[in-house]
Amino acid sequence: MYSVVTFSRVRGLRGLVELAEELGINRLKIAALYDHSGKSKEYSREALYHPSNVELSEKLLGEAKDYAEEKGIVLFYPSLHPIEYQCRMPSQRPYITVEGYVTPCCLQGLDPRNYTFGNVLEEKFMKIWTNRRYREFRKALFSPNPPGICVACPRLKGMA
């Protein structure tokens, strides 16, 4: 079972664990609320990883994990502390849309006709994978100056 949790709802995790138990689910993954658009200049106040929320969020997540273990449920949740340059999506998990476009990832909500490295319905994937634009994008991702569309993404900071 997978659930996105906001700071105002993190106290309700015990109930989510109980629901998982009722449904016979033995693995529960918690995700934090993220702004993948890159438009936000600061973390949402509802984000578990907002600086003013981290301490209490970690405490409540830890308590929920302990409670889940008592119920025989494995609970996973992300780190709430940023670690720079952790995104591996463009280099390990290429994203190909239903229309065949190869884009940086599935998180950005980009129009693939506007931001694409190529289309597998028009050329071989390996040609796209090794083209100059895609190689430069992957190289920039691990540099101090990542691509602009990635800057605000929590996955870049190892948090998603």
N, C-alpha and C positions, 0 to 999 in steps of 0.2 A: 504494500500500500504506500502511496506517495502523497504527501500533503505539503502545501506551502503554508507557512506559519508567519503571522505578523506579530509584532511586539505586544499588541493589545490582546492577542489570543494565545500567547505562549503559556499562560497559566492553565489553559484548557487541555494541555497535552495528556494529562492523566485520562481524561475522557476519550481521547483519540486512541490511546493504548487499550482502553476497555472495549472500544468499538472493534479494534483489530482482533482482540481476543474473541469477542462474540462471533465475528465473521470467520474465525479460524485462520487468520493471517498471522504468520510468524516473523515477518520482516516489515519494518515500517521505516520509511525514509522521509526525513523532514528537510524541507528546503526553506531558505529565507526569501523574503520579498526582495526582488532586485529590479533596478531600472536598467534595462538593457538598451534603452534608446540612445543613451549618451547625451540626452538633453538636460538631465538634472545636474546641477552644479554641486550638489551635496547629497549625502545619503538621506533617504526618506526617514522621517521620524518614526515610521512604522517598521523600519528594518531592524531585525535582531542585532545586526552589526553596527547600528548607529552608535557612535562613541558613548552616548549617555545610556545606552541599553545593554551593552555587551556584558557587563558584570552580572546583572540580574538574569539576562537571557541564558548565559552559560550555566548559572546555578540551576535554573528551572529545566534546562535541557538535560543536565546531569541527573536531576531528580527523576525526570521522566524516563531516562535511560535505565536507571536503577529499578524503577517500578516495572518497566517493560521486561527487564531480565527476570524479575520475580514471576512474571506471567509467561515466561518462556518465549518472549518476543525480542528479536534483535532490533534495536532502534539506531539508525544512522542519522547524523546531522553534520552540516558543514562547519568548518572552522569559521570563527567570527573575527579572526585577525588576518588582515591582508598580508599576502606574501607576493611580492612583485613577480611578474612574468611567468605565470604558471599555466597559461592556456596552451593546450596542445591540440585543440580541435582542428585548425587548418593543416597541421602536419601529421596527425594520426587518424583523424576521423573526417575525411572530406564530406562535405554536405552537397548532395545532388538533389535538386528539386524534382518534382514529378514531371516538369517540362524538360528536364535534362541539364539545367544550368548548374554549374559548379560554383558555389559561393563560399565565403569564408566560414560560415557556421549557420546553425539554425536559430541562434538566439537574437540576432540583430533585427529581424523582421524587415530585411532589405528587399527591395524589388529586384529580383535576380536579373531582370532585363537591364537594370541600371548598374548593378555591381556584380559582375561575374568574371570568372577566369576563362570561361568557354562553355560549350554545350556538348555533352557526350552523344547527343543525337546527330551532331554535325562533324565531330572529330573524335579520335580515340582518346580515352581517358589519360593514358600515359603522356600523350602530347600536351594535354592541358596541365597535368600534374607537374610537368617539367618546364612549362613555358616561363618566360622571363617575369611576367607580371606576378604569377603565383609564387615563384621562388623569392622574388623581392618582398612580397607581402609576408611570407613566412620568416624571412630574415629580419625584417623590421619588427615583427612581433616579439622577438627576443632581444631587441635593442632598447636603449634608454628612451627611444622615440617610437613607440608602437604606432601602428596605423590609427588614424583619427577615429574610425568607427569602433575601435577596441578600447579606447582610453577609459571610458566610464563603465565598461563591462566588469562585473565582479569576477568572472572566470579568469580574466587577465591577472587578477590578484589572488587567484587560487581559492576563491570563496564560493564557487558554484560548481 
